[in-house]
Amino acid sequence: MERAEVNITPKQVQQQQEFASLLAALLVAKYNEPPRAHIRTFGCQANEADSQRMAGQLLQCGFVLCDNPDDAQLILFNTCAVREHAEDRVFGNVGRLKQRRQTDKHLRVGLCGCMPQQEHVAKQLKQSFPFVDLVFGTHASPRLPELLYKLYSTGRRVYDISAEQNEIVEGLPIERGSGFSAFVPIMFGCDNFCSFCVVPLVRGRERSRKPEAILAEVRGLVQQGYKEITLLGQNVNSYNQDGYDFTRLLRELDAIPGDFWLRFTTSHPKDCTRELLDVMAAGQHICRHLHLPVQCGNDAILHAMNRRYTAQRYLDLARYAQQVMPDISITSDIIVGFPGESYEQFCDTLEMLRQVKFASLFTFIFSPRKGTKAADLPDEVPRSEKVKWFEQLTALQGELGAQLCQSLVGCTLRVLVEGQGKRLALAGRTAGNQIIEFNGPEDLIGTFVDVEITQANGWKCEGEIT
């Protein structure tokens, strides 16, 4: 079914700016000084990017940002609904604010993002968390100034879990979390409807930004000196704007002059092509890192997941990527214990690990999500058994990851210095996304350095600046 693309108009953006000005004046009268706001983000990089936009809007509204929630008059929880554990963490963190909310007359608590976009969660919040002042879903976040103005001007709770509007929002203020690494969302939502995944239900159907807007944003970031730019999308390589596809976008972004790395996540194997891998191989800025979630190595389970590729198709892609880019690092996601999965089928996933030799994995035991097809499937394997499978998977990946790190000893790699290390003074990542720790002055943070790998510690390496 064809879906219309609707961009928020300059008039609507102006309306939110007007609400921001009204709120800023109201807050000055209320607090006599700019109130402090804290955003706690759960979930993926898309959530991080959303939080950066909300942070920009909060500054526009007259707040100042703080790192410590104990110092804040406004605490926003930007939430994830992909797995039950993430939701439980959010409820636990919000619940701990109940007593403080009752005694601190200035504190306001908000919960936004994917969780409240689910009707049953929004209902639970209304009934069981009456001290939460502001609740809104993913589709309402561009109107944060308006929602906050309603909250502060009326003193009443504000709820907005409106349905998808297919809006592509340009022109929102952004407060990036780093001066050298930036997220650039290029598309939103998902059309895949994997049977285990709630994303299409909380993020909506696929909508892609205009390529000229993306190109302009990346050019601006490069001119500002950003060293790492990550393109984001729930299914980033399904990007398509009137026939202008992801491969073309990546090629044109790579042609931008400057000293920077270009990354992208998350890819879907059904949309990954040899042409895309060829563009990566020929790129001057594109990192040799491919995050390509396989989820499972058995065809019957992949079919039950509605993944729309086979294990052999995935292996062919991985082998071609390694052929054209021998130094590529491939990472992935795997779900253990999908409903109906047998131990023999799980062993096919172990074989996938041995064949591809992933650099690292995000691994999960199946978590049923309300509203998805997999939540209604019979699931006879007890969790205790799934835990054993999970431990077997992580043990194998630990061995393979350690072998990869050991193979890097003696190599000199370019590293983007990200911050302080846990064992040594500094830590950074290679283009292949390997974590490297080394000694050096703090003023190197945000720059590229060449590091000789001297030691491998499991999946992490140590080195010396050359």
Salt bridges, closest charged atoms under 4 A:
ASP50 OD2 - ARG203 NH1 2.75
GLU87 OE2 - ARG369 NH1 3.04
ASP104 OD2 - ARG100 NE 3.73
ASP133 OD1 - ARG101 NH2 2.65
GLU146 OE1 - ARG143 NH1 3.91
GLU146 OE2 - LYS150 NZ 3.82
ASP160 OD2 - ARG143 NH2 2.46
GLU164 OE2 - ARG207 NH1 3.78
GLU170 OE2 - ARG209 NE 2.86
ASP191 OD2 - ARG3 NH2 3.23
ASP191 OD1 - ARG205 NE 2.75
GLU217 OE2 - ARG53 NH2 3.94
GLU217 OE2 - ARG176 NH2 2.90
GLU217 OE1 - ARG209 NH1 2.87
GLU228 OE2 - ARG263 NE 2.67
GLU252 OE2 - ARG248 NE 3.08
ASP259 OD2 - ARG414 NH2 3.07
ASP271 OD2 - LYS270 NZ 2.99
GLU275 OE2 - ARG251 NH2 3.71
ASP327 OD1 - ARG288 NH1 2.89
ASP333 OD1 - HIS291 NE2 2.90
GLU351 OE1 - ARG354 NH1 3.39
ASP379 OD2 - LYS386 NZ 2.69
GLU418 OE1 - ARG429 NE 3.39
GLU437 OE2 - LYS460 NZ 3.64
GLU462 OE2 - ARG423 NE 2.48
